[in-house]
Amino acid sequence: MTSRLHQGFYRNGNEHRAGADVSFGDIIKCFGFRSIEVGKWVAKEEQQLGANLFFDALYDLCDILQVPESVISLNGRLALAFGKGGRKGVCAHYTPAKHELSLAKNAGAGSLAHEWFHAFDHYIANKMYANTQVGQFASELCLRGKTIISHNLNQRLEESLHHILLPEVGAQSASLNPFISHAVALDKQSKSVYYTLPQEACARAFEAMIQDHPIKNSFLVQGTKQSKLALLGAYPTGALRATINKALHTYFYQLGCAVQHKI
């Protein structure tokens, strides 16, 4: 059976490897990831395809967010895994205890942006809030109303999270914004608590922002507009989506500037 990797993924981003093949080792050198582990069932040709896809997608993420490579690797804290296996039926996941983002070989495509935001959400928690516990996400602490550590960047990120998680400005305090209202309905339908988890809602909102950017990469993100889940309201839409997109872009641009000592 042909690997999903051979079927190709749409991309229109800048060329960062001049058409040459790269290795996972090259990705570590360029971005500074702690490590990259490749599963034993990933064939040599699949490793090459996977390395090229990861390299392009990660640089597209850099370009979309306007941040340096060190932000993508979370200053060397983040590890990647490809085709390593893991949870049955799960195409991609982030493991807080290991600070590891893992994509399945044949089913992980399009999930990279979502899982990367989980990693970022976890990484930034103790820089945004004091006295955090292991495994906590900034998004969940924000929803609990924790007081942020005073810093312009923290304030910008909190504003973005508020747009995602809280009622819209002018709405009644007890009401939900349309995005979270749809998430509640999806949880009721599935008889679970998943779509309303703050870390999941924020990762989906981040996905939507990435897919809306003119730089397109279907290995990085897909499905936030016309997929079955999107049509059920799992992603922000309309004016709220535009507001969230603008807030997130502003935050990451300022983060990139700060990291590069531009501000």
KOLKOL-553519 format. One record per atom (N, C-alpha, C, O): residue in one letter; x, y, z. Coordinates in steps of 0.2 Angstrom, whole numbers, padded with zeros to 4 digits, always signed. Each point is the difference from the previous one (the first is absolute). Layout:
N
AXYZ ...
***
This chain:
263
M+0004-0006+0000 M-0004+0006+0000 M+0004+0006+0000 M+0005+0001+0004 T-0006+0004-0008 T+0004+0006-0001 T-0001+0005+0007 T-0006+0001+0002 S+0011+0001+0000 S+0000+0004+0006 S-0003+0007-0002 S+0000+0002-0005 R-0004+0000+0010 R-0003+0007-0001 R+0005+0005-0001 R-0002+0005-0004 L+0008-0006+0006 L+0005+0005-0002 L+0001+0001-0007 L+0003+0006-0002 H-0004-0011-0002 H+0002+0000-0007 H-0006+0004-0004 H+0001+0002-0006 Q-0006-0001+0009 Q-0006+0003-0004 Q+0001+0008+0000 Q-0004+0003-0004 G+0008+0000+0007 G+0002+0007-0001 G-0005+0004+0004 G-0005-0001+0002 F+0008+0007+0000 F-0004+0005+0004 F+0001+0007-0004 F+0005+0002-0002 Y-0011+0002+0002 Y+0001+0007-0003 Y+0004+0004+0004 Y-0001+0000+0006 R+0005+0004-0009 R+0004+0005+0003 R+0002+0006-0005 R+0001-0002-0005 N-0002+0008+0008 N+0002+0006-0004 N+0005+0004+0003 N+0001+0006-0002 G+0002-0008+0007 G+0005+0004+0004 G+0007+0001-0003 G+0001-0002-0005 N+0003+0006+0009 N+0006+0002-0003 N+0005-0006+0000 N-0001-0005+0004 E+0006+0005-0008 E+0004-0006-0001 E+0006+0001+0005 E+0004+0005+0000 H-0003-0010+0005 H+0005+0001+0005 H+0005-0005-0001 H+0005+0000+0004 R-0005-0005-0009 R+0005-0005+0000 R+0002-0001-0008 R+0003-0005-0002 A-0005+0010-0002 A+0002+0000-0007 A-0001-0006-0004 A+0004-0002-0004 G-0010-0002+0006 G-0001-0006-0003 G+0004-0006+0002 G-0002-0006-0003 A+0006+0007+0007 A+0005-0006+0002 A-0004-0004+0006 A-0004+0003+0003 D+0006-0009-0002 D-0002-0004+0005 D+0003+0002+0007 D+0006+0002-0001 V-0009-0002+0006 V+0003+0001+0007 V-0002-0006+0004 V-0003-0005-0002 S+0007+0005+0008 S-0001-0006+0005 S-0003+0003+0006 S-0001+0006+0001 F-0001-0011+0003 F-0003+0002+0007 F+0006+0004+0004 F-0001+0004+0004 G+0007-0006-0006 G+0006+0003+0004 G+0000+0007-0002 G+0002+0004+0004 D-0003-0003-0011 D+0000+0007-0002 D-0005+0005+0004 D+0001+0005+0001 I-0007-0008+0000 I-0005+0003+0003 I+0002+0002+0007 I-0002+0005+0003 I+0005-0010+0001 I+0003+0002+0006 I+0005+0005+0000 I-0001+0005+0004 K+0005-0005-0009 K+0005+0006+0000 K-0003+0006-0002 K+0002+0006+0003 C-0007-0005-0007 C-0003+0006-0002 C-0005+0003+0005 C+0000+0006+0001 F-0003-0010+0003 F-0005+0002+0004 F+0002-0001+0008 F-0003+0004+0004 G+0007-0008-0003 G+0003-0001+0007 G-0005-0005+0004 G+0000+0001+0006 F-0004-0005-0009 F-0004-0005+0004 F+0005-0004+0004 F+0005-0002-0001 R-0008+0000+0007 R+0004-0004+0005 R+0002-0007-0003 R+0005-0002+0001 S-0010-0001-0005 S+0001-0006-0003 S-0005-0002-0005 S-0006+0003+0000 I+0007-0007-0005 I-0005-0003-0004 I+0000-0007-0001 I+0006-0003-0002 E-0011-0001+0004 E+0000-0007+0000 E-0004-0002-0006 E-0006+0002+0000 V+0008-0007-0004 V-0003-0003-0005 V-0002-0007+0001 V+0005-0004+0002 G-0011+0002-0003 G-0002-0007+0002 G+0003-0005-0005 G+0003+0001-0005 K-0002-0007+0008 K+0004-0006-0003 K-0004-0002-0006 K+0004-0004-0004 W-0010+0005+0003 W-0004-0002-0006 W+0000+0005-0005 W-0004-0001-0005 V+0007+0006+0005 V+0001+0005-0005 V+0006-0001-0004 V+0005+0000+0001 A-0007-0002-0008 A+0005-0002-0005 A+0004+0006-0001 A-0001+0006+0001 K+0007-0007-0004 K+0005+0005-0002 K-0003+0005-0004 K+0001+0006+0001 E-0005-0008-0007 E-0003+0005-0004 E-0005+0004+0003 E+0000+0006-0001 E-0004-0009+0006 E-0005+0004+0004 E+0004+0005+0004 E-0003+0005+0002 Q+0008-0007+0001 Q+0004+0004+0004 Q+0002+0007-0004 Q+0000+0005+0003 Q+0002-0006-0009 Q+0002+0005-0004 Q-0006+0005-0002 Q+0001+0006+0001 L-0006-0009-0003 L-0006+0003-0001 L-0003+0004+0006 L-0001+0006+0000 G+0002-0009+0006 G-0003+0003+0006 G+0005+0006+0002 G-0003+0005+0002 A+0009-0006-0003 A+0005+0005+0002 A-0001+0007-0004 A+0000+0005+0003 N-0001-0006-0009 N-0002+0005-0005 N-0006+0004+0002 N-0001+0006+0000 L-0004-0010+0001 L-0007+0002+0002 L+0001+0004+0007 L-0003+0006+0000 F+0006-0008+0005 F+0001+0003+0006 F+0004+0007-0001 F-0002+0005+0003 F+0007-0006-0006 F+0004+0006-0001 F-0004+0006-0004 F+0000+0005+0003 D-0003-0007-0008 D-0004+0005-0003 D-0006+0003+0004 D-0001+0006+0000 A-0002-0010+0004 A-0006+0002+0004 A+0003+0004+0006 A-0004+0005+0001 L+0009-0007+0002 L+0003+0004+0005 L+0002+0007-0002 L-0001+0005+0004 Y+0004-0005-0010 Y+0002+0007-0002 Y-0006+0004-0002 Y+0000+0006+0000 D-0005-0009-0003 D-0006+0003-0002 D-0003+0003+0007 D-0003+0006+0000 L+0003-0010+0005 L-0003+0003+0007 L+0004+0006+0002 L-0002+0005+0003 C+0009-0006-0004 C+0004+0006+0002 C-0002+0006-0004 C-0001+0006+0003 D+0000-0007-0010 D-0002+0006-0004 D-0007+0003+0002 D-0001+0006+0000 I-0003-0010+0001 I-0007+0002+0002 I+0000+0004+0006 I-0003+0005+0001 L+0006-0008+0004 L+0001+0003+0007 L+0005+0006+0000 L-0001+0004+0005 Q+0005-0004-0009 Q+0005+0005+0000 Q+0005+0000+0006 Q+0001+0005+0003 V+0001-0011-0002 V+0004-0002+0006 V+0007-0003-0003 V-0001-0003-0005 P+0006+0003+0009 P+0006-0004-0001 P-0001-0007+0001 P-0005-0002+0004 E+0010-0002-0006 E-0001-0007+0001 E+0000-0002+0007 E-0003-0005+0002 S+0007+0008+0002 S+0000-0002+0007 S-0007+0000+0004 S-0001-0003+0004 V-0004+0007-0007 V-0006+0000+0003 V-0004-0006-0002 V-0004-0003+0004 I+0005+0000-0010 I-0003-0006-0002 I+0002-0006+0004 I-0004-0004+0002 S+0011+0004+0000 S+0002-0005+0004 S-0001+0001+0008 S+0002-0004+0004 L-0005+0010-0003 L-0001+0002+0007 L+0006+0000+0004 L+0001-0002+0005 N+0004+0006-0009 N+0007+0001+0003 N+0003-0007+0002 N+0004+0000+0005 G-0005-0005-0009 G+0004-0006+0001 G-0004-0005+0004 G+0003-0005+0002 R-0008+0007+0001 R-0004-0005+0005 R-0004-0005-0004 R-0001-0005+0003 L-0002+0006-0009 L-0004-0004-0003 L+0003-0006-0004 L+0005+0001-0003 A-0007-0007+0004 A+0002-0006-0004 A-0005-0002-0005 A-0006+0001+0002 L+0008-0003-0007 L-0005-0003-0005 L+0001-0007-0001 L+0005-0003+0001 A-0011-0001-0003 A+0000-0007-0002 A-0004-0001-0006 A-0005+0004-0001 F+0007-0008-0003 F-0003-0001-0006 F-0001-0008-0001 F+0005-0004-0001 G-0011+0002+0000 G-0002-0007-0001 G+0003-0005+0005 G+0001-0006-0001 K-0001+0009+0007 K+0002-0004+0006 K-0005-0005+0003 K+0001-0004+0004 G-0007+0006-0006 G-0006-0004+0003 G-0002+0004+0006 G+0001+0006+0001 G-0005-0009+0003 G-0003+0003+0006 G-0007-0002+0002 G-0001-0006+0000 R-0003+0011+0000 R-0007-0001+0002 R-0004-0003-0006 R+0000+0003-0005 K-0003-0008+0006 K-0004-0003-0005 K-0006+0004-0002 K-0003+0003+0004 G+0003-0002-0011 G-0005+0004-0003 G+0001+0008+0000 G-0004+0004-0002 V+0010-0002+0005 V+0002+0007+0000 V+0005+0001-0005 V+0005-0003+0000 C-0006+0008-0004 C+0004+0001-0006 C+0006+0005+0002 C+0005+0000-0003 A-0006+0004+0009 A+0005+0004+0002 A-0001+0002+0007 A-0006+0000+0002 H+0011+0002+0002 H-0001+0002+0007 H+0006+0003+0003 H+0005-0001-0003 Y-0006+0005+0008 Y+0005+0003+0004 Y+0000-0003+0007 Y-0005+0000+0003 T+0011-0002-0001 T+0001-0003+0007 T+0003+0005+0004 T+0006+0001+0000 P-0010+0002+0005 P+0004+0006+0004 P+0005-0003+0004 P+0005+0003+0001 A-0005-0009+0002 A+0005-0003+0004 A+0006-0001-0003 A+0006+0001+0003 K-0006-0002-0010 K+0006-0001-0004 K+0002+0006-0004 K+0005+0000-0003 H-0009+0005+0003 H+0000+0006-0005 H+0002-0002-0007 H+0004+0002-0003 E-0009-0007+0001 E+0001-0003-0006 E-0006+0000-0005 E-0006-0001+0002 L+0007+0003-0008 L-0005+0001-0005 L+0001-0006-0005 L+0005-0001-0003 S-0011-0003+0003 S+0001-0006-0004 S-0005+0000-0006 S-0006+0001+0001 L+0008-0003-0007 L-0005-0001-0006 L+0001-0007-0002 L+0005-0003-0001 A-0011+0000-0001 A+0000-0007-0003 A+0002+0001-0007 A+0000+0005-0003 K+0003-0011+0001 K+0003+0000-0007 K-0005+0002-0005 K+0001+0004-0005 N-0007-0008+0005 N-0005+0001-0005 N-0006+0004+0001 N-0004+0001-0004 A+0003+0001+0011 A-0006+0003+0001 A+0001+0007+0004 A-0004+0003+0002 G+0011-0001-0001 G+0001+0006+0003 G+0000+0006-0004 G+0000+0006+0003 A+0000-0006-0009 A+0000+0006-0005 A-0006+0004+0002 A-0005-0002+0001 G+0007+0009-0001 G-0005+0005+0002 G-0001+0001+0007 G-0004+0005+0002 S+0007-0008+0002 S-0001+0000+0007 S+0006+0004+0004 S+0000+0001+0006 L+0005+0001-0010 L+0006+0003+0003 L-0001+0006+0003 L+0002+0001+0006 A-0006+0004-0009 A-0001+0006+0003 A-0004+0000+0007 A+0001+0003+0005 H-0006-0008-0005 H-0004-0001+0006 H+0004-0002+0006 H+0000+0002+0005 E+0004-0007-0007 E+0005-0003+0006 E+0005+0005+0002 E+0002+0000+0005 W+0001+0003-0010 W+0005+0005+0002 W-0003+0005+0005 W+0003+0002+0004 F-0009+0000-0005 F-0003+0005+0004 F-0001-0003+0007 F+0001+0004+0005 H-0003-0010-0004 H+0000-0004+0006 H+0007+0001+0004 H+0000+0002+0005 A+0005-0003-0009 A+0007+0000+0003 A+0001+0007+0002 A+0003+0001+0005 F-0004+0004-0009 F+0001+0007+0002 F-0004+0002+0006 F+0002+0003+0004 D-0009-0005-0004 D-0004+0002+0005 D+0003-0003+0007 D-0001+0003+0005 H+0004-0009-0005 H+0003-0003+0006 H+0006+0004+0001 H+0001+0001+0006 Y+0003+0000-0011 Y+0007+0003+0002 Y-0001+0007+0003 Y+0004+0002+0004 I-0009+0002-0007 I-0001+0007+0002 I-0003+0001+0007 I+0000+0005+0003 A-0003-0011+0000 A-0004+0001+0006 A+0004+0003+0006 A-0003+0004+0003 N+0009-0007-0002 N+0003+0003+0006 N+0004+0006-0001 N+0003+0003+0004 K-0003+0000-0010 K+0003+0006-0002 K-0006+0006+0000 K+0001+0006+0001 M-0007-0009-0001 M-0006+0005+0000 M-0003+0000+0007 M-0003+0005+0002 Y+0003-0011+0002 Y-0003+0000+0006 Y+0005-0003+0005 Y+0004-0004-0001 A-0004+0007+0008 A+0004-0002+0005 A-0003-0007+0003 A-0006-0001+0000 N+0010-0003+0003 N-0002-0005+0004 N-0004-0005-0004 N-0005-0003+0002 T+0007+0001-0008 T-0003-0005-0004 T+0002-0007+0002 T+0005-0001+0002 Q-0009-0003-0004 Q+0001-0007+0001 Q+0002-0004-0006 Q-0001+0002-0006 V+0005-0007+0007 V+0002-0004-0006 V-0006-0002-0004 V-0005-0003+0002 G+0005+0004-0009 G-0005-0003-0004 G-0005+0005-0001 G-0005-0001-0004 Q+0005+0007+0007 Q-0005+0005-0001 Q+0001+0004-0006 Q+0006+0001-0003 F-0011+0002+0000 F+0000+0004-0006 F-0002+0007+0001 F-0004+0001+0005 A+0007+0004-0008 A-0002+0007+0001 A-0007+0001-0001 A-0004+0004+0003 S+0001-0008-0008 S-0007+0001-0002 S-0005-0002+0006 S-0005+0004+0001 E+0007-0009+0002 E-0005-0002+0006 E+0001+0005+0006 E-0005+0001+0003 L+0011+0001-0002 L+0001+0005+0005 L-0003+0007-0001 L-0003+0003+0004 C+0003-0002-0011 C-0004+0007-0002 C-0007-0001+0002 C-0003+0005+0002 L+0000-0011-0004 L-0007-0001+0001 L-0002+0000+0007 L-0006+0002+0002 R+0011-0004+0002 R-0002+0000+0008 R+0001+0007+0003 R-0001+0001+0005 G+0003+0004-0009 G+0001+0007+0002 G+0006+0001+0004 G+0001+0005+0004 K+0005-0009-0005 K+0006+0001+0004 K+0003+0007-0002 K-0001+0002-0006 T+0004+0001+0010 T+0004+0006-0001 T+0006-0001-0004 T+0004-0004+0002 I-0003+0008-0007 I+0006-0001-0004 I+0006+0003+0003 I-0001+0005+0003 I+0007-0007-0005 I+0006+0003+0002 I+0000+0006-0005 I+0000+0000-0006 S+0001+0006+0009 S+0000+0006-0004 S+0005+0001-0005 S+0006+0000+0001 H-0008+0000-0007 H+0004+0001-0006 H-0004+0001-0006 H-0005-0003-0001 N+0007+0008-0004 N-0004+0001-0005 N-0002-0006-0005 N-0005+0000-0002 L+0010-0004+0001 L-0001-0006-0004 L-0006-0005+0004 L-0004-0002-0004 N+0005+0002+0010 N-0005-0004+0004 N-0007+0003-0001 N-0005-0004-0001 Q+0005+0010+0002 Q-0007+0004-0001 Q-0003-0001-0007 Q-0006-0001-0001 R+0011+0001-0004 R-0003-0001-0007 R-0002-0007-0001 R-0005-0001-0003 L+0008-0004+0006 L-0002-0007-0001 L-0006-0001+0004 L-0005-0004-0002 E+0004+0007+0008 E-0006-0001+0004 E-0006+0003-0004 E-0005-0003+0000 E+0006+0009-0003 E-0005+0003-0004 E-0003-0005-0006 E-0006-0001-0001 S+0011-0003-0002 S-0001-0004-0005 S-0004-0006+0003 S-0005-0002-0003 L+0007-0001+0008 L-0004-0005+0003 L-0007+0002+0003 L-0004-0004-0001 H+0003+0010+0003 H-0006+0002+0002 H-0005+0000-0006 H-0006-0001+0000 H+0009+0003-0006 H-0005+0001-0006 H-0002-0007-0002 H-0006-0001-0002 I+0010-0004+0004 I-0001-0007-0002 I-0005-0003+0005 I-0005-0004-0002 L+0006+0005+0008 L-0004-0004+0006 L-0005+0004+0003 L-0005-0003+0003 L+0005+0009-0003 L-0005+0004+0004 L-0006+0003-0005 L+0001+0001-0006 P-0006+0002+0009 P-0006+0003-0003 P+0003+0006-0004 P+0005+0003+0002 E-0008-0001-0008 E+0002+0005-0004 E-0001+0007+0004 E-0005+0000+0004 V+0009+0005-0006 V-0001+0006+0003 V-0007+0003-0001 V-0003+0000-0005 G-0001+0002+0011 G-0007+0002-0001 G-0005-0005+0001 G-0006+0001+0001 A+0008-0007-0001 A-0004-0006+0002 A-0001-0001+0007 A+0004+0003+0004 Q-0010-0006-0002 Q-0001-0001+0007 Q+0005-0005+0003 Q+0002-0004-0003 S+0000+0006+0009 S+0005-0004+0003 S-0001-0008+0001 S+0005-0004-0001 A-0011+0002+0001 A-0002-0007+0001 A+0000-0003-0007 A-0001-0006+0000 S+0001+0010-0006 S-0001-0003-0006 S+0007-0003-0003 S+0005+0001+0003 L-0005-0005-0008 L+0006-0003-0003 L+0001+0003-0007 L-0005+0002-0003 N+0011-0002+0001 N+0001+0003-0006 N-0002-0006-0005 N+0000-0006+0002 P-0001+0008-0009 P-0003-0006-0004 P+0005-0006-0001 P-0003-0005+0000 F+0009+0006+0000 F+0005-0005+0000 F-0001-0005+0006 F+0000-0006-0001 I+0000+0009+0007 I+0000-0005+0006 I-0007-0003+0000 I-0001-0005+0002 S-0004+0009-0004 S-0007-0003+0000 S+0000-0006-0005 S-0004-0005+0002 H+0007+0005-0007 H+0000-0006-0005 H+0004-0005+0003 H-0002-0006+0000 A+0007+0007+0004 A+0004-0005+0003 A-0004-0003+0006 A+0001-0006+0000 V-0005+0009+0003 V-0004-0003+0005 V-0005-0005-0003 V-0001-0005+0002 A-0002+0007-0008 A-0004-0004-0004 A+0003-0006-0002 A-0003-0006+0000 L+0009+0006-0002 L+0004-0005-0003 L+0002-0005+0006 L-0001-0006-0001 D+0002+0009+0007 D+0002-0005+0006 D-0007-0003+0002 D+0000-0006+0002 K-0005+0009-0002 K-0007-0003+0001 K-0001-0006-0005 K-0003-0005+0002 Q+0004+0006-0008 Q-0001-0004-0005 Q+0004-0007+0001 Q-0002-0005-0001 S+0008+0006+0002 S+0005-0005+0001 S+0000-0003+0007 S+0004-0005+0002 K-0008+0008+0003 K+0000-0002+0007 K+0007+0000+0003 K+0002-0005+0003 S+0002+0010-0004 S+0006+0000+0003 S+0002+0008+0001 S-0004+0004-0001 V+0010-0003+0004 V+0002+0006+0001 V+0007+0001-0003 V+0005-0002+0002 Y-0005+0005-0008 Y+0006+0000-0004 Y+0000+0007-0004 Y+0005+0004+0001 Y-0010-0003-0005 Y+0000+0006-0004 Y+0000+0007+0004 Y+0002+0005-0002 T-0005-0006+0008 T+0000+0006+0005 T+0006+0001+0004 T+0001+0005+0003 L+0004-0010-0003 L+0006+0001+0004 L+0003+0006-0003 L+0001+0001-0006 P+0002+0004+0010 P+0003+0006-0002 P+0006-0001-0004 P+0001+0003-0005 Q+0003-0009+0006 Q+0006-0001-0004 Q-0002-0002-0007 Q+0003+0001-0005 E-0009-0005+0005 E-0002-0003-0007 E-0003+0006-0004 E+0001+0001-0006 A-0005+0003+0009 A-0004+0006-0003 A+0006+0005-0003 A-0001+0002-0005 C+0006-0001+0009 C+0005+0005-0002 C+0004-0003-0006 C+0002+0003-0004 A+0000-0010+0005 A+0003-0003-0006 A-0004+0000-0006 A+0003+0001-0006 R-0009-0002+0006 R-0004+0001-0006 R+0000+0007-0003 R+0000+0001-0006 A-0001+0004+0011 A+0000+0007-0003 A+0007+0001-0003 A+0000+0004-0005 F+0005-0006+0008 F+0007+0001-0003 F+0000-0003-0007 F+0003+0003-0005 E-0005-0009+0004 E-0001-0004-0006 E-0003+0005-0005 E+0002+0001-0006 A-0008+0001+0008 A-0004+0004-0005 A+0004+0007-0002 A+0000+0001-0006 M+0004+0002+0010 M+0004+0006-0001 M+0005-0002-0005 M+0001+0003-0005 I+0002-0009+0006 I+0006-0002-0005 I-0003-0002-0007 I+0003+0002-0005 Q-0009-0005+0005 Q-0003-0002-0007 Q-0002+0006-0003 Q+0000+0000-0007 D-0002+0005+0010 D-0003+0006-0003 D+0006+0005-0003 D-0001+0004-0004 H+0007-0006+0006 H+0006+0004-0003 H+0001-0001-0007 H-0001-0006-0003 P+0003+0011-0001 P+0002-0002-0007 P+0005-0005-0002 P-0001-0004-0005 I+0005+0003+0010 I+0005-0006-0001 I-0004-0006+0002 I-0002-0001+0006 K+0002-0004-0011 K-0004-0006+0001 K+0005-0006+0001 K+0004-0001-0004 N-0006-0004+0008 N+0004-0006+0001 N-0005-0005+0003 N-0002+0000+0006 S+0000-0005-0010 S-0005-0005+0002 S+0003-0005+0005 S-0004-0004+0003 F+0010+0004-0003 F+0004-0005+0005 F+0000+0004+0007 F-0001-0004+0005 L+0001+0010-0005 L+0000+0004+0006 L-0007+0000+0003 L-0001+0000+0006 V-0004+0002-0010 V-0007+0001+0002 V-0005-0001-0005 V+0002+0001-0006 Q-0008-0004+0007 Q-0005-0001-0005 Q-0006-0001+0004 Q+0000-0002+0006 G-0006+0003-0009 G-0006-0002+0003 G-0004+0005+0004 G-0005-0002+0004 T+0007+0008-0003 T-0003+0005+0004 T-0006+0004-0003 T-0003+0004+0003 K+0002-0006-0010 K-0005+0004-0003 K-0006-0004-0003 K-0006+0001+0001 Q+0008-0007-0005 Q-0006-0004-0003 Q+0000-0007+0002 Q-0004-0004-0002 S+0008+0002+0007 S+0000-0007+0003 S-0007-0001+0003 S-0003+0005+0002 K+0001-0011-0001 K-0006-0002+0004 K+0000+0004+0007 K-0005+0002+0002 L+0011-0002+0001 L+0001+0003+0007 L-0001+0007+0000 L-0003+0003+0004 A+0006+0000-0010 A-0001+0007+0000 A-0007+0002-0001 A-0002+0005+0002 L-0002-0008-0006 L-0007+0001-0002 L-0004-0001+0006 L-0006+0003+0000 L+0008-0007+0005 L-0003+0000+0006 L+0001+0005+0005 L-0002+0000+0006 G+0007+0005-0008 G+0001+0005+0005 G+0006-0001+0004 G+0001+0004+0005 A+0004-0008-0006 A+0005-0002+0004 A+0006+0006+0000 A+0004+0000+0004 Y-0005+0004-0009 Y+0005+0006-0001 Y-0003+0006+0000 Y-0006+0001-0001 P+0009+0005+0003 P-0003+0006+0000 P-0002+0002-0007 P+0004-0002-0005 T-0009+0006+0004 T-0002+0002-0006 T-0001+0008+0000 T-0001+0003+0005 G+0000+0000-0011 G-0002+0007-0001 G+0004+0005+0004 G+0006-0001+0000 A-0010+0006+0003 A+0004+0005+0003 A+0004-0002+0006 A+0006+0003+0001 L-0008-0008+0002 L+0004-0002+0006 L+0006-0003-0002 L+0005+0001+0003 R-0005-0005-0008 R+0006-0003-0003 R+0005+0005-0002 R+0006+0000+0001 A-0009+0005-0005 A+0005+0006-0002 A+0003+0004+0006 A+0006+0001+0000 T-0010-0001+0006 T+0003+0004+0006 T+0005-0004+0003 T+0005+0002+0002 I-0006-0009-0002 I+0005-0004+0003 I+0006-0001-0004 I+0006+0001+0003 N-0007-0001-0009 N+0006+0000-0005 N+0004+0006+0001 N+0007-0001+0001 K-0010+0007-0001 K+0004+0006+0001 K+0004+0000+0007 K+0006+0002+0000 A-0010-0004+0005 A+0003+0000+0007 A+0006-0005+0000 A+0006+0002+0003 L-0006-0008-0006 L+0005-0004+0000 L+0006+0002-0004 L+0006-0001+0002 H-0007+0003-0008 H+0005+0003-0004 H+0004+0006+0003 H+0006+0000+0000 T-0010+0004+0004 T+0003+0006+0003 T+0005-0003+0005 T+0006+0002+0001 Y-0008-0007+0003 Y+0004-0003+0006 Y+0006-0003-0003 Y+0005+0002+0002 F-0006-0006-0007 F+0006-0004-0002 F+0005+0005-0004 F+0006-0001+0001 Y-0009+0006-0004 Y+0005+0005-0003 Y+0004+0003+0005 Y+0006+0001-0001 Q-0009+0001+0006 Q+0003+0004+0006 Q+0005-0005+0003 Q+0006+0002+0003 L-0008-0008-0002 L+0005-0005+0003 L+0006-0001-0004 L+0005+0000+0002 G-0006-0001-0009 G+0006+0000-0004 G+0004+0006+0000 G+0006-0001+0000 C-0009+0007+0000 C+0004+0006+0001 C+0004+0000+0006 C+0006+0002+0001 A-0009-0004+0005 A+0003+0000+0006 A+0006-0005+0000 A+0006+0001+0003 V-0007-0007-0005 V+0005-0005-0001 V+0006+0002-0004 V+0006-0001+0002 Q-0007+0005-0007 Q+0005+0002-0004 Q+0003+0007+0002 Q+0004+0003-0004 H-0006-0001+0010 H+0002+0007+0003 H-0002+0006-0005 H+0004+0005+0000 K-0010-0006-0003 K-0002+0006-0004 K-0004+0005+0004 K-0001+0005-0002 I-0002-0007+0008 I-0003+0004+0004 I+0002+0000+0007 I-0002+0004+0005 
***
